[in-house]
């Protein structure tokens, strides 16, 4: 294994272990098969974008579930409004948390970009699972 590939593997392993996600997230397996180069960061960024779209879709489905067209014994618009507010707050929190995690590296370095994208993908995965678990 080349030293740079080993470094990336170590960075990802530490990020997963640090966040308690070592057994939970398998978002980058195909990125790990690329020899370390700018292509790896591109792969990670593409994966993060894909997870963000999945996250948005999962939230839309969740919102449709809690705000159906048929009558419910609860205030649907209030719950939908609170869910939207919670999502916006979570998005801000998540991005700031990931910036903090990535900031141990020099801005715009491979380590910074890798740490930031790994963090985002892990958080998106977590929230996707949350929304899916709330739809019965």
DSSP file (Angstrom, degrees, kcal/mol; ACC not computed):
  #  RESIDUE AA STRUCTURE BP1 BP2  ACC     N-H-->O    O-->H-N    N-H-->O    O-->H-N    TCO  KAPPA ALPHA  PHI   PSI    X-CA   Y-CA   Z-CA
    1    1 A X              0   0    0      0, 0.0     2,-0.0     0, 0.0     0, 0.0   0.000 360.0 360.0 360.0 132.8    0.0    0.0    0.0
    2    2 A X     >  -     0   0    0      1,-0.1     4,-2.6     4,-0.0     5,-0.2  -0.351 360.0-114.7 -68.3 151.8    1.4    3.4   -0.9
    3    3 A X  H  > S+     0   0    0      1,-0.2     4,-2.2     2,-0.2     5,-0.1   0.872 115.9  48.9 -57.1 -39.8    2.1    5.8    2.0
    4    4 A X  H  > S+     0   0    0      2,-0.2     4,-2.2     1,-0.2    -1,-0.2   0.896 111.4  48.8 -69.9 -38.0   -0.6    8.3    0.8
    5    5 A X  H  > S+     0   0    0      2,-0.2     4,-2.5     1,-0.2    -2,-0.2   0.913 112.1  49.8 -64.3 -41.7   -3.2    5.5    0.4
    6    6 A X  H  X S+     0   0    0     -4,-2.6     4,-2.6     2,-0.2    -2,-0.2   0.891 108.8  52.9 -62.6 -40.0   -2.3    4.3    3.9
    7    7 A X  H  X S+     0   0    0     -4,-2.2     4,-2.6    -5,-0.2    -2,-0.2   0.917 110.2  47.0 -62.4 -44.0   -2.7    7.8    5.2
    8    8 A X  H  X S+     0   0    0     -4,-2.2     4,-2.6     2,-0.2     5,-0.2   0.920 111.8  50.6 -64.4 -42.9   -6.1    8.2    3.8
    9    9 A X  H  X S+     0   0    0     -4,-2.5     4,-2.5     1,-0.2    -2,-0.2   0.918 111.9  48.1 -60.2 -42.9   -7.1    4.8    5.1
   10   10 A X  H  X S+     0   0    0     -4,-2.6     4,-2.7     2,-0.2     5,-0.2   0.921 110.8  51.1 -62.5 -44.7   -5.8    5.8    8.6
   11   11 A X  H  X S+     0   0    0     -4,-2.6     4,-2.4     1,-0.2    -2,-0.2   0.918 112.8  45.1 -59.8 -45.7   -7.7    9.2    8.4
   12   12 A X  H  X S+     0   0    0     -4,-2.6     4,-2.5     2,-0.2     5,-0.2   0.912 112.9  51.0 -66.4 -42.0  -11.0    7.5    7.5
   13   13 A X  H  X S+     0   0    0     -4,-2.5     4,-2.7    -5,-0.2     5,-0.2   0.919 112.2  46.4 -61.4 -43.9  -10.5    4.8   10.2
   14   14 A X  H  X S+     0   0    0     -4,-2.7     4,-3.2     2,-0.2     5,-0.2   0.914 111.5  51.9 -65.5 -42.5   -9.8    7.4   12.8
   15   15 A X  H  X S+     0   0    0     -4,-2.4     4,-1.8    -5,-0.2     6,-0.3   0.918 113.6  43.9 -61.4 -43.1  -12.8    9.5   11.8
   16   16 A X  H  <>S+     0   0    0     -4,-2.5     5,-2.9     2,-0.2     6,-0.7   0.936 117.0  45.0 -67.3 -45.4  -15.1    6.5   12.0
   17   17 A X  H ><5S+     0   0    0     -4,-2.7     3,-0.9     4,-0.2    -2,-0.2   0.901 111.8  53.4 -66.1 -39.9  -13.7    5.3   15.3
   18   18 A X  H 3<5S+     0   0    0     -4,-3.2    -1,-0.2     1,-0.3    -2,-0.2   0.890 112.9  42.9 -61.0 -41.1  -13.8    8.8   16.7
   19   19 A X  T 3<5S-     0   0    0     -4,-1.8    -1,-0.3    -5,-0.2    -2,-0.2   0.419 114.3-113.7 -88.4   2.6  -17.4    9.3   15.9
   20   20 A X  T < 5S+     0   0    0     -3,-0.9     3,-0.2    -4,-0.4    -3,-0.2   0.745  87.5 114.8  74.3  22.0  -18.5    5.9   17.0
   21   21 A X    >>< +     0   0    0     -5,-2.9     4,-1.8    -6,-0.3     3,-1.3   0.216  26.9 118.4-108.6  14.0  -19.4    5.0   13.4
   22   22 A X  T 34 S+     0   0    0     -6,-0.7    -1,-0.2     1,-0.3    -5,-0.1   0.839  89.7  27.4 -54.0 -38.5  -16.7    2.3   12.9
   23   23 A X  T 34 S+     0   0    0     -3,-0.2    -1,-0.3    -7,-0.1    -2,-0.1   0.413 119.3  60.2-101.5   1.5  -19.4   -0.4   12.3
   24   24 A X  T <4 S+     0   0    0     -3,-1.3     2,-0.5     1,-0.1    -2,-0.2   0.802  91.6  57.2-103.2 -33.9  -22.1    1.8   11.0
   25   25 A X     <  +     0   0    0     -4,-1.8    -1,-0.1     1,-0.1     3,-0.1  -0.888  36.4 163.6-115.0 127.7  -21.0    3.6    7.9
   26   26 A X    >   +     0   0    0     -2,-0.5     3,-0.6     1,-0.1    -1,-0.1  -0.347  34.6 130.3-128.0  50.7  -19.7    2.0    4.7
   27   27 A X  T 3   +     0   0    0      1,-0.2     3,-0.2     2,-0.1    -1,-0.1   0.701  68.8  41.7 -81.8 -21.5  -20.0    5.1    2.4
   28   28 A X  T 3>  +     0   0    0      1,-0.1     4,-1.5    -3,-0.1     3,-0.4   0.081  66.3 121.3-117.4  26.0  -16.6    5.1    0.8
   29   29 A X  T <4 S+     0   0    0     -3,-0.6     4,-0.4     1,-0.2     3,-0.2   0.895  82.6  46.1 -62.0 -38.0  -15.7    1.6   -0.1
   30   30 A X  T >4 S+     0   0    0      1,-0.2     3,-0.7     2,-0.2    -1,-0.2   0.795 107.7  57.7 -74.9 -25.2  -15.3    2.3   -3.8
   31   31 A X  G >4 S+     0   0    0     -3,-0.4     3,-1.3     1,-0.2    -1,-0.2   0.813  98.7  61.6 -68.4 -29.0  -13.3    5.5   -3.1
   32   32 A X  G 3< S+     0   0    0     -4,-1.5    -1,-0.2     1,-0.3    -2,-0.2   0.693  94.3  62.5 -71.6 -17.3  -10.8    3.3   -1.2
   33   33 A X  G <  S+     0   0    0     -3,-0.7     2,-0.5    -4,-0.4    -1,-0.3   0.486  84.9  91.3 -86.2  -2.1  -10.0    1.4   -4.3
   34   34 A X  S <  S-     0   0    0     -3,-1.3     3,-0.1    -4,-0.1     6,-0.0  -0.796  89.1-111.6 -92.6 130.3   -8.7    4.5   -6.1
   35   35 A X        -     0   0    0     -2,-0.5     5,-0.2     1,-0.1     4,-0.2  -0.358  53.5 -84.9 -57.1 140.8   -4.9    5.1   -5.7
   36   36 A X  S    S+     0   0    0     -4,-0.1     2,-0.3     3,-0.1    -1,-0.1  -0.259  83.1 114.7 -58.9 124.3   -4.6    8.2   -3.5
   37   37 A X  S >> S-     0   0    0     -3,-0.1     3,-1.6   -33,-0.1     4,-0.9  -0.921  86.8 -70.3-168.3 179.0   -4.8   11.2   -5.7
   38   38 A X  H 3> S+     0   0    0     -2,-0.3     4,-2.2     1,-0.3     5,-0.2   0.761 124.9  72.2 -57.4 -21.3   -7.1   14.2   -6.2
   39   39 A X  H 3> S+     0   0    0      1,-0.2     4,-2.6     2,-0.2    -1,-0.3   0.842  90.6  57.1 -62.5 -32.4   -9.6   11.6   -7.6
   40   40 A X  H <> S+     0   0    0     -3,-1.6     4,-2.6    -5,-0.2    -1,-0.2   0.943 107.7  45.9 -64.6 -47.1  -10.1   10.2   -4.1
   41   41 A X  H  X S+     0   0    0     -4,-0.9     4,-2.7     1,-0.2    -2,-0.2   0.904 112.5  51.8 -62.8 -40.3  -11.3   13.6   -2.8
   42   42 A X  H  X S+     0   0    0     -4,-2.2     4,-2.4     2,-0.2    -1,-0.2   0.909 109.8  49.4 -60.3 -42.3  -13.5   14.0   -5.9
   43   43 A X  H  X S+     0   0    0     -4,-2.6     4,-2.3     2,-0.2    -2,-0.2   0.910 111.7  48.5 -61.8 -43.6  -15.0   10.6   -5.2
   44   44 A X  H  X S+     0   0    0     -4,-2.6     4,-2.4     2,-0.2    -2,-0.2   0.901 111.2  49.9 -65.4 -40.3  -15.6   11.5   -1.6
   45   45 A X  H  X S+     0   0    0     -4,-2.7     4,-2.4     2,-0.2    -2,-0.2   0.905 110.6  49.9 -65.1 -41.0  -17.2   14.8   -2.6
   46   46 A X  H  X S+     0   0    0     -4,-2.4     4,-2.3     2,-0.2    -2,-0.2   0.909 110.9  49.9 -62.4 -41.8  -19.5   13.0   -5.1
   47   47 A X  H  X S+     0   0    0     -4,-2.3     4,-2.5     2,-0.2    -2,-0.2   0.906 109.9  50.6 -63.1 -42.0  -20.5   10.5   -2.4
   48   48 A X  H  X S+     0   0    0     -4,-2.4     4,-2.3     2,-0.2    -2,-0.2   0.915 110.1  49.7 -62.7 -43.3  -21.3   13.4    0.0
   49   49 A X  H  X S+     0   0    0     -4,-2.4     4,-2.0     2,-0.2    -2,-0.2   0.907 110.9  50.1 -61.4 -41.8  -23.4   15.1   -2.7
   50   50 A X  H  X S+     0   0    0     -4,-2.3     4,-2.2     1,-0.2    -2,-0.2   0.914 110.9  48.9 -62.7 -43.2  -25.3   11.8   -3.3
   51   51 A X  H  X S+     0   0    0     -4,-2.5     4,-2.5     1,-0.2    -1,-0.2   0.866 107.8  55.0 -65.5 -35.7  -25.9   11.3    0.4
   52   52 A X  H  X S+     0   0    0     -4,-2.3     4,-2.4     2,-0.2    -1,-0.2   0.905 108.5  48.1 -63.8 -40.5  -27.2   14.9    0.7
   53   53 A X  H  X S+     0   0    0     -4,-2.0     4,-2.5     2,-0.2    -2,-0.2   0.908 111.8  49.5 -65.1 -41.7  -29.7   14.2   -2.1
   54   54 A X  H  X S+     0   0    0     -4,-2.2     4,-2.7     2,-0.2    -2,-0.2   0.899 110.4  51.7 -62.0 -40.1  -30.8   11.0   -0.3
   55   55 A X  H  X S+     0   0    0     -4,-2.5     4,-2.2     2,-0.2    -2,-0.2   0.921 110.0  48.0 -62.0 -45.8  -31.1   13.0    2.9
   56   56 A X  H  X S+     0   0    0     -4,-2.4     4,-2.2     1,-0.2    -2,-0.2   0.908 113.1  48.4 -63.1 -42.0  -33.3   15.6    1.2
   57   57 A X  H  X S+     0   0    0     -4,-2.5     4,-2.3     2,-0.2    -2,-0.2   0.910 110.2  51.3 -64.4 -42.3  -35.5   12.8   -0.3
   58   58 A X  H  X S+     0   0    0     -4,-2.7     4,-2.2     1,-0.2    -2,-0.2   0.890 110.3  49.7 -63.0 -38.9  -35.8   11.0    3.1
   59   59 A X  H  X S+     0   0    0     -4,-2.2     4,-2.9     2,-0.2    -1,-0.2   0.912 108.7  52.0 -66.4 -41.5  -36.9   14.3    4.7
   60   60 A X  H  X S+     0   0    0     -4,-2.2     4,-2.3     2,-0.2    -2,-0.2   0.919 111.5  47.0 -60.2 -43.4  -39.5   14.9    2.0
   61   61 A X  H  X S+     0   0    0     -4,-2.3     4,-2.0     2,-0.2    -1,-0.2   0.904 112.4  50.0 -64.9 -41.0  -40.9   11.4    2.5
   62   62 A X  H  X S+     0   0    0     -4,-2.2     4,-2.3     2,-0.2    -2,-0.2   0.920 110.5  49.9 -61.5 -44.7  -40.9   12.0    6.3
   63   63 A X  H  X S+     0   0    0     -4,-2.9     4,-1.2     1,-0.2    -2,-0.2   0.891 110.0  50.3 -63.2 -40.4  -42.7   15.3    5.8
   64   64 A X  H  < S+     0   0    0     -4,-2.3    -1,-0.2    -5,-0.2    -2,-0.2   0.876 110.3  51.7 -64.2 -36.6  -45.3   13.7    3.6
   65   65 A X  H >< S+     0   0    0     -4,-2.0     3,-0.5     1,-0.2    -2,-0.2   0.912 113.9  40.7 -67.5 -43.1  -45.8   11.0    6.3
   66   66 A X  H 3< S+     0   0    0     -4,-2.3    -1,-0.2     1,-0.2    -2,-0.2   0.619 121.9  43.3 -82.6 -10.6  -46.4   13.4    9.1
   67   67 A X  T 3< S+     0   0    0     -4,-1.2    -1,-0.2    -5,-0.2    -2,-0.1  -0.466  79.5 167.3-130.7  61.4  -48.5   15.8    7.0
   68   68 A X    <   -     0   0    0     -3,-0.5     4,-0.1     1,-0.1    -3,-0.1  -0.232  45.6-117.0 -74.5 165.7  -50.9   13.5    5.0
   69   69 A X  S    S+     0   0    0      2,-0.1    -1,-0.1    -5,-0.1     3,-0.1   0.805  91.5  82.9 -73.2 -28.9  -53.9   14.8    3.1
   70   70 A X  S    S-     0   0    0      1,-0.1    -2,-0.1     0, 0.0     2,-0.0  -0.334  96.1 -85.3 -74.7 160.2  -56.3   12.8    5.3
   71   71 A X        -     0   0    0      2,-0.0     2,-0.3    -2,-0.0    -1,-0.1  -0.335  46.0-171.8 -66.2 141.5  -57.5   14.1    8.6
   72   72 A X        -     0   0    0      2,-0.3     4,-0.2    -4,-0.1    -1,-0.0  -0.927  33.9-119.9-131.7 157.1  -55.4   13.4   11.7
   73   73 A X  S    S+     0   0    0     -2,-0.3     2,-0.3     2,-0.1    -2,-0.0   0.271  93.0  65.4 -82.1  14.8  -56.1   14.0   15.4
   74   74 A X  S    S-     0   0    0      0, 0.0     2,-1.3     0, 0.0    -2,-0.3  -0.861  99.7 -90.0-131.1 166.6  -53.1   16.3   15.7
   75   75 A X     >  -     0   0    0     -2,-0.3     4,-2.1     1,-0.2     5,-0.2  -0.638  41.3-174.9 -79.8  95.8  -52.1   19.7   14.3
   76   76 A X  H  > S+     0   0    0     -2,-1.3     4,-2.6     1,-0.2     5,-0.2   0.879  79.5  51.6 -62.9 -41.2  -50.3   18.6   11.1
   77   77 A X  H  > S+     0   0    0      1,-0.2     4,-2.3     2,-0.2    -1,-0.2   0.880 109.5  50.4 -67.8 -35.7  -49.2   22.1   10.1
   78   78 A X  H  > S+     0   0    0      2,-0.2     4,-2.5     1,-0.2    -1,-0.2   0.934 112.6  46.3 -65.0 -45.3  -47.6   22.7   13.5
   79   79 A X  H  X S+     0   0    0     -4,-2.1     4,-2.4     2,-0.2    -2,-0.2   0.908 113.3  49.0 -64.7 -42.0  -45.7   19.4   13.4
   80   80 A X  H  X S+     0   0    0     -4,-2.6     4,-2.3     2,-0.2    -1,-0.2   0.903 111.5  50.0 -63.6 -40.7  -44.6   20.0    9.8
   81   81 A X  H  X S+     0   0    0     -4,-2.3     4,-2.3    -5,-0.2    -2,-0.2   0.919 112.1  47.1 -63.6 -44.4  -43.4   23.5   10.7
   82   82 A X  H  X S+     0   0    0     -4,-2.5     4,-2.7     2,-0.2    -2,-0.2   0.882 110.6  52.7 -65.0 -38.1  -41.5   22.2   13.7
   83   83 A X  H  X S+     0   0    0     -4,-2.4     4,-2.3     2,-0.2    -2,-0.2   0.913 110.4  47.7 -64.2 -42.1  -39.9   19.5   11.6
   84   84 A X  H  X S+     0   0    0     -4,-2.3     4,-2.4     2,-0.2    -2,-0.2   0.914 112.6  48.9 -63.5 -42.9  -38.8   22.0    9.0
   85   85 A X  H  X S+     0   0    0     -4,-2.3     4,-2.2     1,-0.2    -2,-0.2   0.913 111.5  49.4 -63.4 -42.9  -37.3   24.2   11.8
   86   86 A X  H  X S+     0   0    0     -4,-2.7     4,-2.6     1,-0.2    -1,-0.2   0.900 110.2  51.2 -63.2 -41.3  -35.5   21.3   13.3
   87   87 A X  H  X S+     0   0    0     -4,-2.3     4,-2.7     2,-0.2    -2,-0.2   0.931 109.7  48.8 -63.5 -45.1  -34.1   20.3   10.0
   88   88 A X  H  X S+     0   0    0     -4,-2.4     4,-1.8     1,-0.2    -1,-0.2   0.913 113.6  46.9 -61.5 -42.2  -32.7   23.8    9.3
   89   89 A X  H  X S+     0   0    0     -4,-2.2     4,-2.5     1,-0.2    -1,-0.2   0.903 112.2  50.1 -65.5 -40.8  -31.2   23.9   12.8
   90   90 A X  H  X S+     0   0    0     -4,-2.6     4,-3.2     1,-0.2     5,-0.2   0.901 107.4  54.2 -65.1 -40.6  -29.7   20.5   12.3
   91   91 A X  H  X S+     0   0    0     -4,-2.7     4,-2.2     2,-0.2    -1,-0.2   0.917 111.1  45.3 -59.1 -44.1  -28.2   21.4    8.9
   92   92 A X  H  X S+     0   0    0     -4,-1.8     4,-2.3     2,-0.2     5,-0.2   0.939 115.0  47.7 -64.5 -47.4  -26.5   24.4   10.5
   93   93 A X  H  X S+     0   0    0     -4,-2.5     4,-2.8     1,-0.2    -2,-0.2   0.935 112.1  49.7 -58.4 -48.4  -25.2   22.4   13.4
   94   94 A X  H  X S+     0   0    0     -4,-3.2     4,-2.5     1,-0.2     5,-0.2   0.918 111.4  47.2 -60.7 -46.7  -24.0   19.5   11.2
   95   95 A X  H  X S+     0   0    0     -4,-2.2     4,-2.1    -5,-0.2    -1,-0.2   0.904 114.4  47.0 -65.4 -40.1  -22.0   21.8    8.9
   96   96 A X  H  X S+     0   0    0     -4,-2.3     4,-2.2     2,-0.2    -1,-0.2   0.899 111.8  51.0 -67.0 -39.9  -20.4   23.7   11.8
   97   97 A X  H  X S+     0   0    0     -4,-2.8     4,-2.2    -5,-0.2    -2,-0.2   0.917 111.9  46.9 -62.7 -42.7  -19.6   20.4   13.5
   98   98 A X  H  X S+     0   0    0     -4,-2.5     4,-2.4     2,-0.2    -2,-0.2   0.864 109.9  53.0 -69.6 -35.5  -17.9   19.1   10.4
   99   99 A X  H  X S+     0   0    0     -4,-2.1     4,-1.6    -5,-0.2    -1,-0.2   0.910 109.3  50.3 -62.7 -40.8  -16.0   22.3    9.8
  100  100 A X  H  < S+     0   0    0     -4,-2.2     4,-0.2     1,-0.2    -2,-0.2   0.924 111.2  48.0 -63.3 -44.2  -14.7   22.0   13.4
  101  101 A X  H >< S+     0   0    0     -4,-2.2     3,-0.9     1,-0.2    -2,-0.2   0.902 114.6  45.7 -62.5 -40.9  -13.6   18.4   12.8
  102  102 A X  H >< S+     0   0    0     -4,-2.4     3,-2.2     1,-0.2    -1,-0.2   0.734  93.9  80.0 -75.0 -22.2  -11.9   19.3    9.5
  103  103 A X  T 3< S+     0   0    0     -4,-1.6    -1,-0.2     1,-0.3    -2,-0.2   0.535  71.3  78.0 -69.3  -5.1  -10.2   22.4   11.0
  104  104 A X  T <  S+     0   0    0     -3,-0.9    -1,-0.3    -4,-0.2     2,-0.3   0.657  95.0  61.7 -73.2 -12.6   -7.5   20.3   12.6
  105  105 A X  S <  S-     0   0    0     -3,-2.2     2,-0.2    -4,-0.1     3,-0.1  -0.721 107.2 -85.6-107.3 160.3   -6.0   20.2    9.0
  106  106 A X    >   -     0   0    0     -2,-0.3     3,-2.1     1,-0.1     6,-0.5  -0.454  60.4 -94.1 -64.5 133.6   -4.9   23.1    6.9
  107  107 A X  T 3  S+     0   0    0      1,-0.3    -1,-0.1    -2,-0.2     3,-0.1  -0.199 107.4   9.4 -54.8 136.7   -7.9   24.6    5.0
  108  108 A X  T 3  S+     0   0    0      1,-0.2    -1,-0.3    -3,-0.1     2,-0.1   0.533  97.0 130.5  68.3  10.7   -8.4   23.1    1.5
  109  109 A X  S <> S-     0   0    0     -3,-2.1     4,-2.6     1,-0.1     5,-0.2  -0.399  75.7-104.7 -81.0 169.3   -5.7   20.4    2.1
  110  110 A X  H  > S+     0   0    0      1,-0.2     4,-2.8     2,-0.2     5,-0.2   0.915 123.2  51.0 -60.1 -42.5   -6.5   16.8    1.3
  111  111 A X  H  > S+     0   0    0      2,-0.2     4,-2.8     1,-0.2     5,-0.2   0.918 110.9  47.9 -61.5 -43.9   -6.9   16.0    5.0
  112  112 A X  H  > S+     0   0    0     -6,-0.5     4,-2.6     2,-0.2    -2,-0.2   0.947 115.3  44.0 -61.0 -50.9   -9.3   18.9    5.5
  113  113 A X  H  X S+     0   0    0     -4,-2.6     4,-2.4     2,-0.2     5,-0.2   0.890 115.4  48.5 -64.8 -39.6  -11.4   18.0    2.5
  114  114 A X  H  X S+     0   0    0     -4,-2.8     4,-2.7    -5,-0.2     5,-0.3   0.952 113.3  46.4 -65.2 -48.4  -11.4   14.3    3.4
  115  115 A X  H  X S+     0   0    0     -4,-2.8     4,-2.3    -5,-0.2    -2,-0.2   0.910 113.8  49.0 -61.1 -42.6  -12.3   14.9    7.0
  116  116 A X  H  X S+     0   0    0     -4,-2.6     4,-2.4    -5,-0.2    -1,-0.2   0.932 114.7  43.5 -63.6 -47.0  -15.1   17.4    6.1
  117  117 A X  H  X S+     0   0    0     -4,-2.4     4,-2.4     2,-0.2    -2,-0.2   0.870 113.2  51.3 -70.4 -35.8  -16.7   15.1    3.5
  118  118 A X  H  X S+     0   0    0     -4,-2.7     4,-2.5    -5,-0.2     5,-0.2   0.945 111.6  48.6 -62.6 -46.9  -16.4   12.0    5.7
  119  119 A X  H  X S+     0   0    0     -4,-2.3     4,-2.4    -5,-0.3    -2,-0.2   0.931 112.3  47.7 -59.0 -48.2  -18.1   13.9    8.6
  120  120 A X  H  X S+     0   0    0     -4,-2.4     4,-3.0     1,-0.2     5,-0.2   0.928 112.1  49.4 -60.6 -45.3  -20.9   15.2    6.3
  121  121 A X  H  X S+     0   0    0     -4,-2.4     4,-2.7     1,-0.2    -1,-0.2   0.905 111.0  49.3 -63.2 -41.4  -21.6   11.7    4.9
  122  122 A X  H  X S+     0   0    0     -4,-2.5     4,-2.2     2,-0.2    -1,-0.2   0.926 113.6  46.6 -62.4 -44.4  -21.7   10.1    8.3
  123  123 A X  H  X S+     0   0    0     -4,-2.4     4,-2.3     2,-0.2    -2,-0.2   0.902 112.1  50.0 -66.3 -41.1  -24.1   12.8    9.5
  124  124 A X  H  X S+     0   0    0     -4,-3.0     4,-2.7     2,-0.2     5,-0.2   0.940 110.4  50.6 -61.7 -45.7  -26.3   12.5    6.4
  125  125 A X  H  X S+     0   0    0     -4,-2.7     4,-2.2     1,-0.2    -2,-0.2   0.921 110.4  50.5 -55.4 -45.0  -26.4    8.7    6.8
  126  126 A X  H  X S+     0   0    0     -4,-2.2     4,-1.8     1,-0.2    -1,-0.2   0.916 112.8  44.3 -60.6 -45.4  -27.4    9.1   10.5
  127  127 A X  H  X S+     0   0    0     -4,-2.3     4,-2.7     2,-0.2     5,-0.2   0.855 109.6  55.9 -72.6 -34.4  -30.2   11.5    9.6
  128  128 A X  H  X S+     0   0    0     -4,-2.7     4,-2.4     1,-0.2    -1,-0.2   0.937 109.3  47.6 -60.2 -46.0  -31.5    9.4    6.7
  129  129 A X  H  X S+     0   0    0     -4,-2.2     4,-2.0    -5,-0.2    -2,-0.2   0.887 110.3  53.3 -62.3 -39.2  -31.8    6.4    9.1
  130  130 A X  H  X S+     0   0    0     -4,-1.8     4,-0.9     2,-0.2    -2,-0.2   0.958 110.9  44.3 -60.7 -52.2  -33.6    8.6   11.6
  131  131 A X  H >< S+     0   0    0     -4,-2.7     3,-0.8     1,-0.2     4,-0.5   0.904 113.6  50.6 -62.6 -40.7  -36.2    9.8    9.1
  132  132 A X  H >< S+     0   0    0     -4,-2.4     3,-0.9     1,-0.2    -1,-0.2   0.856 106.2  56.1 -65.5 -33.2  -36.7    6.3    7.7
  133  133 A X  H 3< S+     0   0    0     -4,-2.0    -1,-0.2     1,-0.2    -2,-0.2   0.696 102.9  56.4 -71.9 -17.6  -37.2    4.9   11.3
  134  134 A X  T << S+     0   0    0     -4,-0.9     2,-0.7    -3,-0.8    -1,-0.2   0.532  88.0  85.6 -91.3  -7.9  -40.0    7.4   11.9
  135  135 A X    <         0   0    0     -3,-0.9   -73,-0.1    -4,-0.5   -74,-0.0  -0.857 360.0 360.0 -97.5 117.0  -42.1    6.3    8.9
  136  136 A X              0   0    0     -2,-0.7    -1,-0.1   -71,-0.0    -3,-0.0   0.434 360.0 360.0 -92.0 360.0  -44.3    3.3    9.9
